[in-house]
Amino acid sequence: MSDEQDLQNAYLNRLRREGQRVAVWLVSGKRLVGRIKGHDRFTVLLDLGGSEQLIFKHAMAAISPYREREAPSASV
């Protein structure tokens, strides 16, 4: 596994273990807010509070811990 994948896995695993809500920005500009249930080399499984969304990593622009002061999320 490359150093980049190790860094990515460590970050996603930490967010998942801590159960933190995350904001995921897609390349389309849409933002999703939820908790990471799992991830692999190509995808991230996001719990959106009652539903799950499997997101391909190539469709993700950014991911960060969610902060309540951010603008409301668009639902998908």
C-alpha positions as CSV (number, residue, x, y, z in Angstrom):
1,M,0.0,0.0,0.0
2,S,1.3,3.5,-0.9
3,D,2.0,6.2,1.7
4,E,-0.9,8.2,0.3
5,Q,-3.3,5.3,0.9
6,D,-2.0,4.8,4.4
7,L,-2.6,8.5,5.2
8,Q,-6.1,8.3,3.7
9,N,-7.0,5.1,5.5
10,A,-5.7,6.4,8.8
11,Y,-7.8,9.6,8.4
12,L,-11.0,7.8,7.4
13,N,-10.5,5.1,10.1
14,R,-10.1,7.8,12.8
15,L,-13.3,9.6,11.7
16,R,-15.2,6.3,11.6
17,R,-14.0,5.0,15.0
18,E,-14.8,8.4,16.6
19,G,-18.2,8.4,15.1
20,Q,-17.8,12.0,14.0
21,R,-20.2,13.5,11.6
22,V,-18.4,14.5,8.4
23,A,-19.1,16.8,5.5
24,V,-18.3,15.4,2.1
25,W,-18.1,17.7,-0.9
26,L,-18.7,16.0,-4.2
27,V,-17.1,17.2,-7.4
28,S,-20.6,18.2,-8.5
29,G,-20.6,20.8,-5.7
30,K,-23.2,19.0,-3.6
31,R,-22.4,18.4,0.1
32,L,-23.4,15.4,2.1
33,V,-23.3,15.2,5.9
34,G,-23.2,11.9,7.8
35,R,-21.1,9.3,9.6
36,I,-18.6,7.0,7.9
37,K,-19.7,3.4,8.3
38,G,-16.8,2.0,6.2
39,H,-14.5,2.5,3.3
40,D,-12.3,0.6,0.9
41,R,-9.9,1.5,-1.8
42,F,-12.6,2.9,-4.1
43,T,-15.6,3.8,-2.0
44,V,-16.9,5.4,1.3
45,L,-20.1,4.2,2.9
46,L,-21.8,7.1,4.5
47,D,-24.7,6.9,7.0
48,L,-26.9,9.9,6.3
49,G,-29.1,9.4,9.4
50,G,-31.5,6.7,8.4
51,S,-30.2,6.0,4.9
52,E,-26.9,4.9,3.5
53,Q,-25.0,6.2,0.5
54,L,-22.1,4.5,-1.2
55,I,-19.9,7.2,-2.6
56,F,-17.1,6.5,-5.1
57,K,-13.9,8.3,-4.0
58,H,-13.3,9.7,-7.5
59,A,-16.6,11.6,-7.1
60,M,-15.4,13.2,-3.8
61,A,-13.7,16.6,-3.8
62,A,-13.1,16.9,0.0
63,I,-14.0,15.5,3.3
64,S,-13.7,17.1,6.8
65,P,-15.2,16.8,10.2
66,Y,-18.7,18.5,10.2
67,R,-19.0,21.8,12.1
68,E,-22.5,22.9,13.2
69,R,-21.8,26.5,12.1
70,E,-21.7,25.4,8.4
71,A,-24.6,26.1,6.2
72,P,-27.4,23.5,6.1
73,S,-26.8,20.4,3.9
74,A,-28.7,19.7,0.7
75,S,-30.4,16.4,0.9
76,V,-29.8,13.7,-1.7
